[in-house]
Amino acid sequence: MTQGDKVRVVQTLLFVEGINTLLQTLFGTRLPTVIGGSYAFMVPIISIIHDSSLTRIEDPHLVSTLLSNLWFFSPLGMVPVIALVGFGLFDRGFPVVGHCVEIGIPMLILFIAFSQYLKNFQARQLPILERFALLISTTVIWAYAHLLTASGAYKHRPELTQHNCRTDRANLISSAPWIKIPYPLEWGAPTFDAGHAFGMMAAVLVSLIESTGAYKAASRLASATPPPSHVLSRGIGWQGIGILLNGLFGTLTGSTVSVENVGLLGSTRVGSRRVIQISAGFMIFFSMLGKFGALFASIPLPIFAAVYCVLFGLVASVGLSFLQFTNMNSMRNLFITGVAFFLGLSIPEYFREYTAKALHGPTHTRAGWFNDFLNTIFFSSPTIALIVAVFLDNTLDYKDSAKDRGMPWWAKFRTFNGDSRNEEFYTLPFNLNRFFPPS
């Protein structure tokens, strides 16, 4: 892949995710969530890349688009799933900051200082530093990183350090066109392989589980009621259409709810659907400017990682907050929560360490589709937490523990009419509820 191709991938991903965000906020869950690329697709994508029988990367997203049924679980079952949507990404936090501490640590300190300690600073009665902490701190540290790069601070440093710290990596900006509009099948007609398509379905399943947890967290941070089942199903349906668009445009990955943007709802305390829709419009517009895509791609990864340390932690804390609706004096609840958390972190870590050493996952048979399916499932912390928590919660003394599980609080949110505020948050625009009445 050339440097120009890398820029085109960033542009295409930004363009498609802007469209997906608009669709989700208009016709999906209508929560203020940004749709972004999903790490869950990395295992099957890498498998496709290393398949010598294929001459180019195929788009099995086209056949792995799923409309999933909503699984219903109690507040106790939600805790580890939502929490591990954030905690499960710990390897993308400080371990990446450590690759360039002279940039990553100042970014972490500055972002916390602006968003928390100086959040009461106002200009014209607007909390500037709280609302724009991410933008201001990123700009300052990015300029600082560029100053270090231009001054030759990394000239004689190891290649890995230069890759993580420099802002002029591989001349991305100079090789990018000024205007480039992404279009379907830009990389050629898609090919089809049943085995890879089956492996990709596992990635879609993981993406839907992670998105379900992110939707629950977003609703809480946006001060909305927990989304009823048909609203979540509606959102998952539109996410399936979004994954279809990912395949048509060739973004190299599928889509899921952006966890960092869910965390940003808590950091800025701005839960406006309109703000997200305007942002999606900017995503689409700037994706057509090749230089902008290259500029965005030149931001050193430790800057993002420093922000992740805060935002992923915020999302995880939302999951923990659901414990208030359960009885944590119950030994049953302590057992389920502890086991789900530990296995949700421990099993994916084992799969990651094994893959790093053996260059393939623990599941390594002659059936590539089977390998991709299981390895993808067990790489995901929220998916493991869901399997463990829901199984234990629905089989371990479940008949006599409804109150301890938080079911009385949760019952009214199961249906659209269970809470009068649902209509305000989740009713479709343009009076479309006449044609798609809530269940």
N, C-alpha and C positions, 0 to 999 in steps of 0.2 A: 504494500500500500504506500503510495507516494504521499508527500506532505500535503499536496492539493486534495488528495482523497480524504485525508484526515479532517481537513477543513470542511469538505462537503458533507461528511458524516455528521459533524457538529451542527452544521446548518440544517441538514435534513431532520435531525433529531429535535432541534429547537422548533422547526416549522410544524412537524407532526404533533409534538407535545403541546404546542400552542392551540392547535385545532382540537386535540383531545381534551384539553382543559376547558375550552369553551363549551364543548358538547357535554362534559360532565357537570359543569356548573349551571347549564341551561336545562338539560333534560335528564341528567343522571341523578345523583344524590342531592345536587344543588348546594352541597356544602362548600365552603371556601377553601377548596383543595386544589393544588397544582398537580397535574399528571406529569410524571417524569419517566426516565428510563429505569429498568429494573435489573438489579444484579442477579436475579434468579435465573436469567436466561444465559448466564455465562458458561455454565457447564455444557449444555447442549450446543451452544454456539462454538465453543472450543472443539468439541467433538466433530462438528461439521467441518471446521477449518482443517483438522488433521485427517479427514477422510480423503484418501488419495483417489477414490473413485469419483469425486466431485471436482470439477474444474473451477467452480466458483461457489461462493456462499449462496446457499438456497434460502428460500423464505418459507419455512414450514409454519410460520405464524398464520399463513393463509388457511391451514387446515387445523390449527390448534386453537382457534377462537372458540371459547366455551362460554355458555351462559350457565353459571353455577347456581345450584340451590343454596339458599341461606341455611347454615347450620345454627340452631338455636342453642345458646348456652347461657348459664347463669353468670351473675357478676363475678363469682369465684372463678369460673372458667375463663372469663375475659381478662382477668388480671395478668396472668403470665403471658398471654398472647399479645396484648397491647404493650405490656412492659418490654417484652423481648423484640417488638418492632423497633424499639430504640436501643435497648441493651445489646441486642444481637448484632448490632453494627459496631461494637466496640473496637474491632480491629481496623476500622476506617477512621478512628479518632486519633488518640495520642500516638499510637505506633507510626502513623504517617506524619504527624507533627514532628516526631523525633528525627525524621529524615532531613529536616532543615530547621533546627531549633531557633536559629537567629531570625527566622521569619515566622514560624509557627507559634512560638511562645508569646512574642509581642502581640500577635493577632489575637490570641486567646485572652490575654490580659486586657487589651484595648476593647475588645467586644464585650467582655463582662463589665468593664468599667463604664462604658457608654450605656449599655442596656439596663444595668442594675444600680450602680452607685450614683450615676449622674442622670438618672431617668427623670428627675424632677426639674431639670433645667428646661426652661421654656423660652420660646421666642414668639411673641404675638400670641400668647396663650396656647401654643402648640408644643408638646413635648418632643422637640426636635431630636435629641440624642436617643431617646427611647424608641421612637418610631423609625429612625434612620440609622440606628447603631450599626447594622450590618453593612449598609452602603458606605457609611463614613469610614468605618474601621478597615473595610476591604480596600477602599481607595487609598487610604493613608499607607497601609502596609504594602500594597501593590507598588506604590510610588517608591517606598523605601527599598523594596526588593529590586526594582528597576535601577535605583541608584547604586545598589551594591553590584548589580550586573554590569552597568556601564562603567563603574570605577575599576573593574577588573578584579574584584574580590574573589571571584571563583575561577580565575584563569588557570591556576595551577592546582586546583582541587580535583579529587577523584571524579570519574565520569558520573557515578551515581549521584554525588552531591550536586554536580552541575545540572543534571537532569531534573532534580527536585527543587532546586533553588533559583535557577536562571529564569528570566522572563522572556528571553529571546530564543527559546528552544526551537531548533531545527528550522528557523526562518519561516515560521508559519504565516506571519503577517505578510511578508513580501511575496509569498507564493500564492496568496489568496486573491481571487477576482473581486472587483468592487461590487458587482451585482450578479447574483446567481439564484434563480428561482428553482427550488426543488420541485420535482414532478414524479408521478408514479412510474415504476419500472425503470428508473434512471440507471440502475446498474445492470439492466438486462432482464430478460424474461426469467421468472423463477423456475427452479427445478423442483422435483418432488422425490422424496425418499420416505417410505412408510416408517422405517426405523427411526430416522431423525425426527419425523413428525410426532411420533409417539413420545420420544424423549422431550420434545418441546412442550407437549401437553402437561408434563410434570411441572415445567417452569411456569406455565400458565396457572396451574393449580396453586403453586406456591405464591405466585403474584397475587392471586385473588384472596388468599388467606391473609397475606401481609396487608393488602388494601383494606380488607374488612377491619383489621385492627386499627389501621390508620384512620379510617372513617369514624370509628368509635372515639378515637382520641381527638380528632378534629372537631367533632360535635361538642365535646366537653370544653375544649379550649375556645370555641366560638360561642359558648353559652347557649347552645341549642340542645334540644332534647335528643336522647339517643335515637338514631335513625331506626324506624320500624323495619320489619323484615322486607316488605315489598319495596321500600326505598333503597335498601342495600342491594336487593336483587336487581332493581332498575339501574343502580350504579354499576354493578358488575356486568350487566348486559351491555351498557355503553362502553365499559372498559374492554369488553370483547371486541366491539366494533373498532375501538382504538387500536387494539393489537392487530386487527386486520389492516388498518391503515399503516401501522408500523411495517408490516410485511410488504404491502404494495409500494411504499416509498423506499424501503431498504434501509432502516435505521440501525440494523445489526442487533437490536434488542427489542424486547416488548415493553409495555408500559405498566406502570403501577403508580399508586399515590406517592408523591414526593414526601418522604418522612421529614426531611429538613425544613420543608415549607410548613408542615404541620407544627413542628417545633417553633417556627417563626411566628405562628399565630399567638403562641404563649409569650414569646419574647416581646413582640410589638403591641400585643393586646388589641390588634386590629383584625376582627373576624368578619370583614365585609366581603360578601360575594361579589359585589361590583368591583372592588379593588382587584380581585383575582381575575375577573373578566377583562379588565383594562390591561392588566399585566400580560394576559394571554395574547391580547392584540399586539402588544409590544414584542412579544416573543415571535409572532408571525412576521411582523414588519422587519425586525432586525435580523431574522434568519435569512432574509433575502440579500442582506449586505454581507458579502464574503469577508470583508475586512473585520467586521464586528465579530463574526464567528471565530476568526483567527485570533482576534484580541482576547476573546473570552477563553479560548483554548490555551492561551499563553500564561494564564494565571497559575502560579505554582500551586501544586496540590496541597502542601502544608497549610496554605491559607484556608482552603475549604475544610481541611481536617480539623483545624482549630475551631471553626464555627460548628462543625459536627459535634465536638465534645460538649457543647452547650445545648444545641437543638435536639440531638438524639436523647440526651439526658432528660430534657423537658418532656418529650413524648413518653419516655419510660415512666416518669413520675406520674403522668396521667393514668397509666395502667395501674400503678400502685394505689392511686386515689380511690379506685373502685373497692378496695378492701374495707372502706368505711361502711359499706352496705352489707358486709358479711360479719359473722361472728368469729373473730380471730382468737377467741378463747376455746374454740372447738379444736380438739386434737385432730379430728378428721380434716378440717380446713387447713390446719398447719401442715399436715402431711401432704395433701394435694398440692398446695402452693409451693412448698419446698421442693418436692420431687419434680414438679413441672418446670420450675425455674432452673434447677440444677441440670436436669437432662437437656433442657432447651439450650443451655450454654455448652454443656460438656460434649454432647454427641456431635454437633457441627464442628466444634474445635478439633475433635478426633479426626473427622473427615478432612478438615483443612490440613492438619499436620501430616496425615497419611499421604494426601495428594501431593503436598510439597516435597516429600521425600521420595515417593515411588513414581511420581509424575502421572499417576492415575488414581482414581478413587478406590476405596476399599472394595466396592462392588466391581469386580473385573472379570467378566465372563466373555464368552465368544459372542454373546448377544449384545451388541452395542446399545440398542434401544433400551434394553433392560438395565444396563449400567447407567445410562444417562438418567433414566427415570428415578432409580433409587438414589443415586448420588445427588441429584438435584433436590429431592425431597429432604434428605438428611443433611444437606448443607444449610437449610433454613431453620433458624432458631424459632421463629413464631410458629412454623408448621409443626415442629416437634412438640412445642409447648401446647399447641392445640390438640394434637393427638393424645398426649399424656393427660392433660387437664380434663378434656371432655370425657375421655374414657373413665378416668377415676371418679370424676364428679357425677357421672351417670350410672355408676355401678357400685360405688362404695356407700352403703347406708343412705341412699338417695331419697327413699320414701319418707324417712322421719327427719330429714334435715333441710326441708325447703326454706325455713326461716333462716337457718344458719348460712345457707348458700346465697341469701339475698333475693330470693324469688319474689317475695311480696313487693319489694321496691321495683323489681324488674318487670312484673306482670303488666303494668299499665302501659309499658312502652312496646309491647309485642305487636299491637295493632295501631293503625293510623288514627283511629278515633279514640284511642285510649288516653290521649292527652290533647287538650284543645290547642296547644301551641304548635302541634305538628303541622297544622294547616299553614301557619305563618312561615315555617321553615322549609317545608318540603313540597308544597303545592306546585305543580308544573305551571310554566308561563303560558300566555296566550290562551288561557282557558282550556288547556289540553286535558285537564282532569275529566272533562266530559267524555272523552274517548278512552282514557286510561284511568278508570276510577280506582282509588286506593282500596286495598283489601283490608 
